[in-house]
C-alpha cells in the first residue's frame, strides 16, 4: 500500500513539475509541447483505428472459416444420410 502511495505521490510531483516547467517556458516552447501532444494523440487514434480494422478483418475471416466448416459438415451429413438410405433399401 505504501509503495502505491509513494508511486502516486511521485507521479503527482512529476506532473506538477511538468506543469510548472510548461507555464514558465516561452510561447514557442509551449507550442512545441502542444504539437507533440497533438502528434501523439493523432498517432494513438491511428493505432486504435488500425487495431479496430485488423480485429474486424480477423472476425470476418473466422466467420468465413466457420461457415466453410459448417457447409462441409452439412455436406458430409448429407452423404452419410444418402449412404444409410441406399444401404437400407
mmCIF file as gemmi writes it, N, C-alpha and C atoms, coordinates in Angstrom:
data_model
loop_
_atom_site.group_PDB
_atom_site.id
_atom_site.type_symbol
_atom_site.label_atom_id
_atom_site.label_alt_id
_atom_site.label_comp_id
_atom_site.label_asym_id
_atom_site.label_entity_id
_atom_site.label_seq_id
_atom_site.pdbx_PDB_ins_code
_atom_site.Cartn_x
_atom_site.Cartn_y
_atom_site.Cartn_z
_atom_site.occupancy
_atom_site.B_iso_or_equiv
_atom_site.pdbx_formal_charge
_atom_site.auth_seq_id
_atom_site.auth_asym_id
_atom_site.pdbx_PDB_model_num
ATOM 1 N N . UNK Axp A 1 ? 0.833 -1.19 0 1 0 ? 1 A 1
ATOM 2 C CA . UNK Axp A 1 ? 0 0 0 1 0 ? 1 A 1
ATOM 3 C C . UNK Axp A 1 ? 0.871 1.244 0 1 0 ? 1 A 1
ATOM 4 N N . UNK Axp A 2 ? 1.948 1.213 0.792 1 0 ? 2 A 1
ATOM 5 C CA . UNK Axp A 2 ? 2.839 2.352 0.907 1 0 ? 2 A 1
ATOM 6 C C . UNK Axp A 2 ? 3.559 2.606 -0.426 1 0 ? 2 A 1
ATOM 7 N N . UNK Axp A 3 ? 3.932 1.549 -1.12 1 0 ? 3 A 1
ATOM 8 C CA . UNK Axp A 3 ? 4.609 1.685 -2.402 1 0 ? 3 A 1
ATOM 9 C C . UNK Axp A 3 ? 3.695 2.343 -3.43 1 0 ? 3 A 1
ATOM 10 N N . UNK Axp A 4 ? 2.453 1.942 -3.431 1 0 ? 4 A 1
ATOM 11 C CA . UNK Axp A 4 ? 1.488 2.526 -4.367 1 0 ? 4 A 1
ATOM 12 C C . UNK Axp A 4 ? 1.317 4.026 -4.073 1 0 ? 4 A 1
ATOM 13 N N . UNK Axp A 5 ? 1.219 4.35 -2.794 1 0 ? 5 A 1
ATOM 14 C CA . UNK Axp A 5 ? 1.058 5.753 -2.399 1 0 ? 5 A 1
ATOM 15 C C . UNK Axp A 5 ? 2.284 6.556 -2.808 1 0 ? 5 A 1
ATOM 16 N N . UNK Axp A 6 ? 3.476 5.996 -2.583 1 0 ? 6 A 1
ATOM 17 C CA . UNK Axp A 6 ? 4.707 6.687 -2.968 1 0 ? 6 A 1
ATOM 18 C C . UNK Axp A 6 ? 4.781 6.878 -4.469 1 0 ? 6 A 1
ATOM 19 N N . UNK Axp A 7 ? 4.352 5.881 -5.209 1 0 ? 7 A 1
ATOM 20 C CA . UNK Axp A 7 ? 4.338 5.994 -6.662 1 0 ? 7 A 1
ATOM 21 C C . UNK Axp A 7 ? 3.387 7.076 -7.142 1 0 ? 7 A 1
ATOM 22 N N . UNK Axp A 8 ? 2.212 7.139 -6.518 1 0 ? 8 A 1
ATOM 23 C CA . UNK Axp A 8 ? 1.243 8.177 -6.881 1 0 ? 8 A 1
ATOM 24 C C . UNK Axp A 8 ? 1.762 9.561 -6.523 1 0 ? 8 A 1
ATOM 25 N N . UNK Axp A 9 ? 2.41 9.681 -5.369 1 0 ? 9 A 1
ATOM 26 C CA . UNK Axp A 9 ? 2.988 10.963 -4.98 1 0 ? 9 A 1
ATOM 27 C C . UNK Axp A 9 ? 4.097 11.381 -5.941 1 0 ? 9 A 1
ATOM 28 N N . UNK Axp A 10 ? 4.905 10.433 -6.356 1 0 ? 10 A 1
ATOM 29 C CA . UNK Axp A 10 ? 5.97 10.73 -7.313 1 0 ? 10 A 1
ATOM 30 C C . UNK Axp A 10 ? 5.376 11.168 -8.649 1 0 ? 10 A 1
ATOM 31 N N . UNK Axp A 11 ? 4.34 10.484 -9.088 1 0 ? 11 A 1
ATOM 32 C CA . UNK Axp A 11 ? 3.684 10.851 -10.339 1 0 ? 11 A 1
ATOM 33 C C . UNK Axp A 11 ? 3.052 12.229 -10.245 1 0 ? 11 A 1
ATOM 34 N N . UNK Axp A 12 ? 2.431 12.513 -9.118 1 0 ? 12 A 1
ATOM 35 C CA . UNK Axp A 12 ? 1.834 13.831 -8.894 1 0 ? 12 A 1
ATOM 36 C C . UNK Axp A 12 ? 2.916 14.913 -8.89 1 0 ? 12 A 1
ATOM 37 N N . UNK Axp A 13 ? 4.029 14.63 -8.246 1 0 ? 13 A 1
ATOM 38 C CA . UNK Axp A 13 ? 5.144 15.578 -8.222 1 0 ? 13 A 1
ATOM 39 C C . UNK Axp A 13 ? 5.709 15.817 -9.607 1 0 ? 13 A 1
ATOM 40 N N . UNK Axp A 14 ? 5.84 14.757 -10.365 1 0 ? 14 A 1
ATOM 41 C CA . UNK Axp A 14 ? 6.337 14.874 -11.734 1 0 ? 14 A 1
ATOM 42 C C . UNK Axp A 14 ? 5.381 15.696 -12.581 1 0 ? 14 A 1
ATOM 43 N N . UNK Axp A 15 ? 4.085 15.473 -12.398 1 0 ? 15 A 1
ATOM 44 C CA . UNK Axp A 15 ? 3.088 16.245 -13.132 1 0 ? 15 A 1
ATOM 45 C C . UNK Axp A 15 ? 3.128 17.714 -12.76 1 0 ? 15 A 1
ATOM 46 N N . UNK Axp A 16 ? 3.283 17.985 -11.473 1 0 ? 16 A 1
ATOM 47 C CA . UNK Axp A 16 ? 3.367 19.376 -11.016 1 0 ? 16 A 1
ATOM 48 C C . UNK Axp A 16 ? 4.611 20.051 -11.577 1 0 ? 16 A 1
ATOM 49 N N . UNK Axp A 17 ? 5.715 19.332 -11.598 1 0 ? 17 A 1
ATOM 50 C CA . UNK Axp A 17 ? 6.948 19.889 -12.162 1 0 ? 17 A 1
ATOM 51 C C . UNK Axp A 17 ? 6.782 20.163 -13.656 1 0 ? 17 A 1
ATOM 52 N N . UNK Axp A 18 ? 6.177 19.227 -14.363 1 0 ? 18 A 1
ATOM 53 C CA . UNK Axp A 18 ? 5.968 19.416 -15.803 1 0 ? 18 A 1
ATOM 54 C C . UNK Axp A 18 ? 5.061 20.61 -16.064 1 0 ? 18 A 1
ATOM 55 N N . UNK Axp A 19 ? 4.02 20.777 -15.259 1 0 ? 19 A 1
ATOM 56 C CA . UNK Axp A 19 ? 3.121 21.916 -15.417 1 0 ? 19 A 1
ATOM 57 C C . UNK Axp A 19 ? 3.861 23.221 -15.152 1 0 ? 19 A 1
ATOM 58 N N . UNK Axp A 20 ? 4.653 23.261 -14.082 1 0 ? 20 A 1
ATOM 59 C CA . UNK Axp A 20 ? 5.423 24.458 -13.757 1 0 ? 20 A 1
ATOM 60 C C . UNK Axp A 20 ? 6.395 24.796 -14.884 1 0 ? 20 A 1
ATOM 61 N N . UNK Axp A 21 ? 7.066 23.757 -15.398 1 0 ? 21 A 1
ATOM 62 C CA . UNK Axp A 21 ? 8.032 23.949 -16.48 1 0 ? 21 A 1
ATOM 63 C C . UNK Axp A 21 ? 7.326 24.477 -17.729 1 0 ? 21 A 1
ATOM 64 N N . UNK Axp A 22 ? 6.15 23.947 -18.018 1 0 ? 22 A 1
ATOM 65 C CA . UNK Axp A 22 ? 5.371 24.392 -19.181 1 0 ? 22 A 1
ATOM 66 C C . UNK Axp A 22 ? 4.952 25.851 -19.015 1 0 ? 22 A 1
ATOM 67 N N . UNK Axp A 23 ? 4.438 26.205 -17.858 1 0 ? 23 A 1
ATOM 68 C CA . UNK Axp A 23 ? 3.954 27.576 -17.619 1 0 ? 23 A 1
ATOM 69 C C . UNK Axp A 23 ? 5.092 28.588 -17.669 1 0 ? 23 A 1
ATOM 70 N N . UNK Axp A 24 ? 6.31 28.188 -17.331 1 0 ? 24 A 1
ATOM 71 C CA . UNK Axp A 24 ? 7.447 29.101 -17.325 1 0 ? 24 A 1
ATOM 72 C C . UNK Axp A 24 ? 8.256 29.054 -18.612 1 0 ? 24 A 1
ATOM 73 N N . UNK Axp A 25 ? 7.784 28.35 -19.623 1 0 ? 25 A 1
ATOM 74 C CA . UNK Axp A 25 ? 8.507 28.267 -20.888 1 0 ? 25 A 1
ATOM 75 C C . UNK Axp A 25 ? 8.022 29.356 -21.843 1 0 ? 25 A 1
ATOM 76 N N . UNK Axp A 26 ? 8.763 29.537 -22.907 1 0 ? 26 A 1
ATOM 77 C CA . UNK Axp A 26 ? 8.393 30.552 -23.899 1 0 ? 26 A 1
ATOM 78 C C . UNK Axp A 26 ? 7.188 30.073 -24.694 1 0 ? 26 A 1
ATOM 79 N N . UNK Axp A 27 ? 6.484 30.995 -25.351 1 0 ? 27 A 1
ATOM 80 C CA . UNK Axp A 27 ? 5.349 30.578 -26.192 1 0 ? 27 A 1
ATOM 81 C C . UNK Axp A 27 ? 5.737 29.575 -27.281 1 0 ? 27 A 1
ATOM 82 N N . UNK Axp A 28 ? 6.944 29.723 -27.811 1 0 ? 28 A 1
ATOM 83 C CA . UNK Axp A 28 ? 7.404 28.767 -28.838 1 0 ? 28 A 1
ATOM 84 C C . UNK Axp A 28 ? 7.578 27.374 -28.246 1 0 ? 28 A 1
ATOM 85 N N . UNK Axp A 29 ? 8.146 27.319 -27.039 1 0 ? 29 A 1
ATOM 86 C CA . UNK Axp A 29 ? 8.314 26.029 -26.373 1 0 ? 29 A 1
ATOM 87 C C . UNK Axp A 29 ? 6.959 25.424 -26.009 1 0 ? 29 A 1
ATOM 88 N N . UNK Axp A 30 ? 6.029 26.269 -25.576 1 0 ? 30 A 1
ATOM 89 C CA . UNK Axp A 30 ? 4.692 25.778 -25.277 1 0 ? 30 A 1
ATOM 90 C C . UNK Axp A 30 ? 4.027 25.223 -26.529 1 0 ? 30 A 1
ATOM 91 N N . UNK Axp A 31 ? 4.199 25.906 -27.665 1 0 ? 31 A 1
ATOM 92 C CA . UNK Axp A 31 ? 3.618 25.423 -28.913 1 0 ? 31 A 1
ATOM 93 C C . UNK Axp A 31 ? 4.242 24.096 -29.329 1 0 ? 31 A 1
ATOM 94 N N . UNK Axp A 32 ? 5.565 23.957 -29.092 1 0 ? 32 A 1
ATOM 95 C CA . UNK Axp A 32 ? 6.239 22.696 -29.414 1 0 ? 32 A 1
ATOM 96 C C . UNK Axp A 32 ? 5.657 21.555 -28.581 1 0 ? 32 A 1
ATOM 97 N N . UNK Axp A 33 ? 5.382 21.815 -27.303 1 0 ? 33 A 1
ATOM 98 C CA . UNK Axp A 33 ? 4.786 20.793 -26.43 1 0 ? 33 A 1
ATOM 99 C C . UNK Axp A 33 ? 3.384 20.444 -26.931 1 0 ? 33 A 1
ATOM 100 N N . UNK Axp A 34 ? 2.598 21.46 -27.275 1 0 ? 34 A 1
ATOM 101 C CA . UNK Axp A 34 ? 1.249 21.216 -27.801 1 0 ? 34 A 1
ATOM 102 C C . UNK Axp A 34 ? 1.303 20.385 -29.075 1 0 ? 34 A 1
ATOM 103 N N . UNK Axp A 35 ? 2.262 20.715 -29.942 1 0 ? 35 A 1
ATOM 104 C CA . UNK Axp A 35 ? 2.405 19.954 -31.188 1 0 ? 35 A 1
ATOM 105 C C . UNK Axp A 35 ? 2.755 18.493 -30.917 1 0 ? 35 A 1
ATOM 106 N N . UNK Axp A 36 ? 3.628 18.269 -29.945 1 0 ? 36 A 1
ATOM 107 C CA . UNK Axp A 36 ? 3.993 16.888 -29.595 1 0 ? 36 A 1
ATOM 108 C C . UNK Axp A 36 ? 2.786 16.123 -29.068 1 0 ? 36 A 1
ATOM 109 N N . UNK Axp A 37 ? 1.997 16.78 -28.219 1 0 ? 37 A 1
ATOM 110 C CA . UNK Axp A 37 ? 0.801 16.125 -27.687 1 0 ? 37 A 1
ATOM 111 C C . UNK Axp A 37 ? -0.2 15.82 -28.804 1 0 ? 37 A 1
ATOM 112 N N . UNK Axp A 38 ? -0.391 16.77 -29.706 1 0 ? 38 A 1
ATOM 113 C CA . UNK Axp A 38 ? -1.323 16.55 -30.817 1 0 ? 38 A 1
ATOM 114 C C . UNK Axp A 38 ? -0.853 15.421 -31.724 1 0 ? 38 A 1
ATOM 115 N N . UNK Axp A 39 ? 0.449 15.371 -31.984 1 0 ? 39 A 1
ATOM 116 C CA . UNK Axp A 39 ? 1.003 14.294 -32.804 1 0 ? 39 A 1
ATOM 117 C C . UNK Axp A 39 ? 0.799 12.943 -32.111 1 0 ? 39 A 1
ATOM 118 N N . UNK Axp A 40 ? 1.076 12.897 -30.807 1 0 ? 40 A 1
ATOM 119 C CA . UNK Axp A 40 ? 0.889 11.655 -30.057 1 0 ? 40 A 1
ATOM 120 C C . UNK Axp A 40 ? -0.579 11.244 -30.065 1 0 ? 40 A 1
ATOM 121 N N . UNK Axp A 41 ? -1.477 12.211 -29.907 1 0 ? 41 A 1
ATOM 122 C CA . UNK Axp A 41 ? -2.914 11.917 -29.916 1 0 ? 41 A 1
ATOM 123 C C . UNK Axp A 41 ? -3.333 11.365 -31.279 1 0 ? 41 A 1
ATOM 124 N N . UNK Axp A 42 ? -2.84 11.994 -32.354 1 0 ? 42 A 1
ATOM 125 C CA . UNK Axp A 42 ? -3.165 11.515 -33.702 1 0 ? 42 A 1
ATOM 126 C C . UNK Axp A 42 ? -2.634 10.098 -33.931 1 0 ? 42 A 1
ATOM 127 N N . UNK Axp A 43 ? -1.406 9.853 -33.474 1 0 ? 43 A 1
ATOM 128 C CA . UNK Axp A 43 ? -0.815 8.523 -33.64 1 0 ? 43 A 1
ATOM 129 C C . UNK Axp A 43 ? -1.601 7.464 -32.862 1 0 ? 43 A 1
ATOM 130 N N . UNK Axp A 44 ? -2.042 7.812 -31.663 1 0 ? 44 A 1
ATOM 131 C CA . UNK Axp A 44 ? -2.848 6.866 -30.887 1 0 ? 44 A 1
ATOM 132 C C . UNK Axp A 44 ? -4.189 6.605 -31.57 1 0 ? 44 A 1
ATOM 133 N N . UNK Axp A 45 ? -4.773 7.643 -32.152 1 0 ? 45 A 1
ATOM 134 C CA . UNK Axp A 45 ? -6.03 7.468 -32.885 1 0 ? 45 A 1
ATOM 135 C C . UNK Axp A 45 ? -5.852 6.549 -34.08 1 0 ? 45 A 1
ATOM 136 N N . UNK Axp A 46 ? -4.75 6.751 -34.82 1 0 ? 46 A 1
ATOM 137 C CA . UNK Axp A 46 ? -4.463 5.893 -35.979 1 0 ? 46 A 1
ATOM 138 C C . UNK Axp A 46 ? -4.234 4.452 -35.544 1 0 ? 46 A 1
ATOM 139 N N . UNK Axp A 47 ? -3.5 4.297 -34.449 1 0 ? 47 A 1
ATOM 140 C CA . UNK Axp A 47 ? -3.242 2.951 -33.926 1 0 ? 47 A 1
ATOM 141 C C . UNK Axp A 47 ? -4.551 2.274 -33.53 1 0 ? 47 A 1
ATOM 142 N N . UNK Axp A 48 ? -5.419 3.02 -32.855 1 0 ? 48 A 1
ATOM 143 C CA . UNK Axp A 48 ? -6.712 2.473 -32.459 1 0 ? 48 A 1
ATOM 144 C C . UNK Axp A 48 ? -7.54 2.063 -33.666 1 0 ? 48 A 1
ATOM 145 N N . UNK Axp A 49 ? -7.543 2.898 -34.696 1 0 ? 49 A 1
ATOM 146 C CA . UNK Axp A 49 ? -8.296 2.562 -35.91 1 0 ? 49 A 1
ATOM 147 C C . UNK Axp A 49 ? -7.703 1.35 -36.612 1 0 ? 49 A 1
ATOM 148 N N . UNK Axp A 50 ? -6.364 1.27 -36.65 1 0 ? 50 A 1
ATOM 149 C CA . UNK Axp A 50 ? -5.715 0.11 -37.267 1 0 ? 50 A 1
ATOM 150 C C . UNK Axp A 50 ? -6.059 -1.17 -36.519 1 0 ? 50 A 1
ATOM 151 N N . UNK Axp A 51 ? -6.004 -1.112 -35.198 1 0 ? 51 A 1
ATOM 152 C CA . UNK Axp A 51 ? -6.333 -2.298 -34.396 1 0 ? 51 A 1
ATOM 153 C C . UNK Axp A 51 ? -7.788 -2.703 -34.591 1 0 ? 51 A 1
ATOM 154 N N . UNK Axp A 52 ? -8.665 -1.711 -34.652 1 0 ? 52 A 1
ATOM 155 C CA . UNK Axp A 52 ? -10.086 -1.988 -34.861 1 0 ? 52 A 1
ATOM 156 C C . UNK Axp A 52 ? -10.305 -2.638 -36.223 1 0 ? 52 A 1
ATOM 157 N N . UNK Axp A 53 ? -9.62 -2.119 -37.245 1 0 ? 53 A 1
ATOM 158 C CA . UNK Axp A 53 ? -9.738 -2.675 -38.596 1 0 ? 53 A 1
ATOM 159 C C . UNK Axp A 53 ? -9.203 -4.108 -38.651 1 0 ? 53 A 1
ATOM 160 N N . UNK Axp A 54 ? -8.053 -4.337 -38.021 1 0 ? 54 A 1
ATOM 161 C CA . UNK Axp A 54 ? -7.473 -5.688 -38.012 1 0 ? 54 A 1
ATOM 162 C C . UNK Axp A 54 ? -8.376 -6.658 -37.27 1 0 ? 54 A 1
ATOM 163 N N . UNK Axp A 55 ? -8.951 -6.224 -36.167 1 0 ? 55 A 1
ATOM 164 C CA . UNK Axp A 55 ? -9.859 -7.087 -35.408 1 0 ? 55 A 1
ATOM 165 C C . UNK Axp A 55 ? -11.096 -7.416 -36.237 1 0 ? 55 A 1
ATOM 166 N N . UNK Axp A 56 ? -11.602 -6.435 -36.961 1 0 ? 56 A 1
ATOM 167 C CA . UNK Axp A 56 ? -12.766 -6.657 -37.805 1 0 ? 56 A 1
ATOM 168 C C . UNK Axp A 56 ? -12.439 -7.638 -38.927 1 0 ? 56 A 1
ATOM 169 N N . UNK Axp A 57 ? -11.267 -7.457 -39.549 1 0 ? 57 A 1
ATOM 170 C CA . UNK Axp A 57 ? -10.843 -8.379 -40.61 1 0 ? 57 A 1
ATOM 171 C C . UNK Axp A 57 ? -10.688 -9.792 -40.077 1 0 ? 57 A 1
ATOM 172 N N . UNK Axp A 58 ? -10.104 -9.915 -38.903 1 0 ? 58 A 1
ATOM 173 C CA . UNK Axp A 58 ? -9.904 -11.237 -38.301 1 0 ? 58 A 1
ATOM 174 C C . UNK Axp A 58 ? -11.245 -11.881 -37.99 1 0 ? 58 A 1
ATOM 175 N N . UNK Axp A 59 ? -12.185 -11.103 -37.479 1 0 ? 59 A 1
ATOM 176 C CA . UNK Axp A 59 ? -13.512 -11.64 -37.17 1 0 ? 59 A 1
ATOM 177 C C . UNK Axp A 59 ? -14.197 -12.112 -38.454 1 0 ? 59 A 1
ATOM 178 N N . UNK Axp A 60 ? -14.04 -11.364 -39.537 1 0 ? 60 A 1
ATOM 179 C CA . UNK Axp A 60 ? -14.628 -11.772 -40.81 1 0 ? 60 A 1
ATOM 180 C C . UNK Axp A 60 ? -14.007 -13.068 -41.309 1 0 ? 60 A 1
ATOM 181 N N . UNK Axp A 61 ? -12.696 -13.182 -41.164 1 0 ? 61 A 1
ATOM 182 C CA . UNK Axp A 61 ? -12.015 -14.414 -41.593 1 0 ? 61 A 1
ATOM 183 C C . UNK Axp A 61 ? -12.484 -15.612 -40.777 1 0 ? 61 A 1
ATOM 184 N N . UNK Axp A 62 ? -12.613 -15.423 -39.478 1 0 ? 62 A 1
ATOM 185 C CA . UNK Axp A 62 ? -13.069 -16.515 -38.605 1 0 ? 62 A 1
ATOM 186 C C . UNK Axp A 62 ? -14.499 -16.904 -38.966 1 0 ? 62 A 1
ATOM 187 N N . UNK Axp A 63 ? -15.339 -15.909 -39.201 1 0 ? 63 A 1
ATOM 188 C CA . UNK Axp A 63 ? -16.723 -16.184 -39.567 1 0 ? 63 A 1
ATOM 189 C C . UNK Axp A 63 ? -16.791 -16.934 -40.895 1 0 ? 63 A 1
ATOM 190 N N . UNK Axp A 64 ? -15.964 -16.537 -41.841 1 0 ? 64 A 1
ATOM 191 C CA . UNK Axp A 64 ? -15.926 -17.206 -43.139 1 0 ? 64 A 1
ATOM 192 C C . UNK Axp A 64 ? -15.487 -18.664 -42.991 1 0 ? 64 A 1
ATOM 193 N N . UNK Axp A 65 ? -14.427 -18.88 -42.222 1 0 ? 65 A 1
ATOM 194 C CA . UNK Axp A 65 ? -13.942 -20.252 -41.993 1 0 ? 65 A 1
ATOM 195 C C . UNK Axp A 65 ? -14.999 -21.092 -41.29 1 0 ? 65 A 1
ATOM 196 N N . UNK Axp A 66 ? -15.677 -20.508 -40.32 1 0 ? 66 A 1
ATOM 197 C CA . UNK Axp A 66 ? -16.723 -21.247 -39.613 1 0 ? 66 A 1
ATOM 198 C C . UNK Axp A 66 ? -17.834 -21.633 -40.575 1 0 ? 66 A 1
ATOM 199 N N . UNK Axp A 67 ? -18.179 -20.742 -41.483 1 0 ? 67 A 1
ATOM 200 C CA . UNK Axp A 67 ? -19.192 -21.044 -42.488 1 0 ? 67 A 1
ATOM 201 C C . UNK Axp A 67 ? -18.751 -22.18 -43.403 1 0 ? 67 A 1
ATOM 202 N N . UNK Axp A 68 ? -17.47 -22.153 -43.794 1 0 ? 68 A 1
ATOM 203 C CA . UNK Axp A 68 ? -16.934 -23.233 -44.64 1 0 ? 68 A 1
ATOM 204 C C . UNK Axp A 68 ? -17.03 -24.575 -43.924 1 0 ? 68 A 1
ATOM 205 N N . UNK Axp A 69 ? -16.609 -24.601 -42.667 1 0 ? 69 A 1
ATOM 206 C CA . UNK Axp A 69 ? -16.653 -25.852 -41.91 1 0 ? 69 A 1
ATOM 207 C C . UNK Axp A 69 ? -18.085 -26.322 -41.688 1 0 ? 69 A 1
ATOM 208 N N . UNK Axp A 70 ? -18.998 -25.402 -41.486 1 0 ? 70 A 1
ATOM 209 C CA . UNK Axp A 70 ? -20.404 -25.777 -41.326 1 0 ? 70 A 1
ATOM 210 C C . UNK Axp A 70 ? -20.939 -26.388 -42.614 1 0 ? 70 A 1
ATOM 211 N N . UNK Axp A 71 ? -20.578 -25.807 -43.746 1 0 ? 71 A 1
ATOM 212 C CA . UNK Axp A 71 ? -21.007 -26.361 -45.041 1 0 ? 71 A 1
ATOM 213 C C . UNK Axp A 71 ? -20.416 -27.747 -45.272 1 0 ? 71 A 1
ATOM 214 N N . UNK Axp A 72 ? -19.136 -27.911 -44.948 1 0 ? 72 A 1
ATOM 215 C CA . UNK Axp A 72 ? -18.503 -29.223 -45.108 1 0 ? 72 A 1
ATOM 216 C C . UNK Axp A 72 ? -19.191 -30.262 -44.228 1 0 ? 72 A 1
ATOM 217 N N . UNK Axp A 73 ? -19.489 -29.877 -42.997 1 0 ? 73 A 1
ATOM 218 C CA . UNK Axp A 73 ? -20.149 -30.811 -42.08 1 0 ? 73 A 1
ATOM 219 C C . UNK Axp A 73 ? -21.544 -31.163 -42.586 1 0 ? 73 A 1
ATOM 220 N N . UNK Axp A 74 ? -22.248 -30.174 -43.113 1 0 ? 74 A 1
ATOM 221 C CA . UNK Axp A 74 ? -23.596 -30.43 -43.648 1 0 ? 74 A 1
ATOM 222 C C . UNK Axp A 74 ? -23.529 -31.344 -44.867 1 0 ? 74 A 1
ATOM 223 N N . UNK Axp A 75 ? -22.562 -31.108 -45.743 1 0 ? 75 A 1
ATOM 224 C CA . UNK Axp A 75 ? -22.398 -31.974 -46.918 1 0 ? 75 A 1
ATOM 225 C C . UNK Axp A 75 ? -22.051 -33.398 -46.51 1 0 ? 75 A 1
ATOM 226 N N . UNK Axp A 76 ? -21.181 -33.54 -45.528 1 0 ? 76 A 1
ATOM 227 C CA . UNK Axp A 76 ? -20.804 -34.877 -45.06 1 0 ? 76 A 1
ATOM 228 C C . UNK Axp A 76 ? -22.012 -35.576 -44.438 1 0 ? 76 A 1
ATOM 229 N N . UNK Axp A 77 ? -22.807 -34.836 -43.686 1 0 ? 77 A 1
ATOM 230 C CA . UNK Axp A 77 ? -24.009 -35.422 -43.093 1 0 ? 77 A 1
ATOM 231 C C . UNK Axp A 77 ? -24.976 -35.872 -44.177 1 0 ? 77 A 1
ATOM 232 N N . UNK Axp A 78 ? -25.108 -35.09 -45.238 1 0 ? 78 A 1
ATOM 233 C CA . UNK Axp A 78 ? -25.967 -35.486 -46.353 1 0 ? 78 A 1
ATOM 234 C C . UNK Axp A 78 ? -25.45 -36.754 -47.027 1 0 ? 78 A 1
ATOM 235 N N . UNK Axp A 79 ? -24.121 -36.853 -47.179 1 0 ? 79 A 1
ATOM 236 C CA . UNK Axp A 79 ? -23.533 -38.055 -47.77 1 0 ? 79 A 1
ATOM 237 C C . UNK Axp A 79 ? -23.826 -39.284 -46.915 1 0 ? 79 A 1
ATOM 238 N N . UNK Axp A 80 ? -23.628 -39.138 -45.618 1 0 ? 80 A 1
ATOM 239 C CA . UNK Axp A 80 ? -23.871 -40.26 -44.694 1 0 ? 80 A 1
ATOM 240 C C . UNK Axp A 80 ? -25.342 -40.65 -44.743 1 0 ? 80 A 1
ATOM 241 N N . UNK Axp A 81 ? -26.227 -39.649 -44.767 1 0 ? 81 A 1
ATOM 242 C CA . UNK Axp A 81 ? -27.653 -39.917 -44.84 1 0 ? 81 A 1
ATOM 243 C C . UNK Axp A 81 ? -27.996 -40.681 -46.123 1 0 ? 81 A 1
ATOM 244 N N . UNK Axp A 82 ? -27.392 -40.262 -47.23 1 0 ? 82 A 1
ATOM 245 C CA . UNK Axp A 82 ? -27.632 -40.95 -48.51 1 0 ? 82 A 1
ATOM 246 C C . UNK Axp A 82 ? -27.124 -42.389 -48.459 1 0 ? 82 A 1
ATOM 247 N N . UNK Axp A 83 ? -25.929 -42.582 -47.884 1 0 ? 83 A 1
ATOM 248 C CA . UNK Axp A 83 ? -25.367 -43.919 -47.779 1 0 ? 83 A 1
ATOM 249 C C . UNK Axp A 83 ? -26.255 -44.826 -46.919 1 0 ? 83 A 1
ATOM 250 N N . UNK Axp A 84 ? -26.766 -44.27 -45.805 1 0 ? 84 A 1
ATOM 251 C CA . UNK Axp A 84 ? -27.627 -45.066 -44.921 1 0 ? 84 A 1
ATOM 252 C C . UNK Axp A 84 ? -28.918 -45.405 -45.645 1 0 ? 84 A 1
ATOM 253 N N . UNK Axp A 85 ? -29.503 -44.455 -46.33 1 0 ? 85 A 1
ATOM 254 C CA . UNK Axp A 85 ? -30.758 -44.708 -47.067 1 0 ? 85 A 1
ATOM 255 C C . UNK Axp A 85 ? -30.565 -45.717 -48.184 1 0 ? 85 A 1
ATOM 256 N N . UNK Axp A 86 ? -29.459 -45.629 -48.916 1 0 ? 86 A 1
ATOM 257 C CA . UNK Axp A 86 ? -29.238 -46.553 -50.031 1 0 ? 86 A 1
ATOM 258 C C . UNK Axp A 86 ? -28.891 -47.953 -49.555 1 0 ? 86 A 1
ATOM 259 N N . UNK Axp A 87 ? -28.229 -48.072 -48.419 1 0 ? 87 A 1
ATOM 260 C CA . UNK Axp A 87 ? -27.862 -49.386 -47.921 1 0 ? 87 A 1
ATOM 261 C C . UNK Axp A 87 ? -29.025 -50.078 -47.229 1 0 ? 87 A 1
ATOM 262 N N . UNK Axp A 88 ? -29.992 -49.302 -46.719 1 0 ? 88 A 1
ATOM 263 C CA . UNK Axp A 88 ? -31.123 -49.915 -46.038 1 0 ? 88 A 1
ATOM 264 C C . UNK Axp A 88 ? -32.207 -50.358 -47.023 1 0 ? 88 A 1
ATOM 265 N N . UNK Axp A 89 ? -32.114 -49.925 -48.269 1 0 ? 89 A 1
ATOM 266 C CA . UNK Axp A 89 ? -33.107 -50.345 -49.27 1 0 ? 89 A 1
ATOM 267 C C . UNK Axp A 89 ? -32.773 -51.647 -49.814 1 0 ? 89 A 1
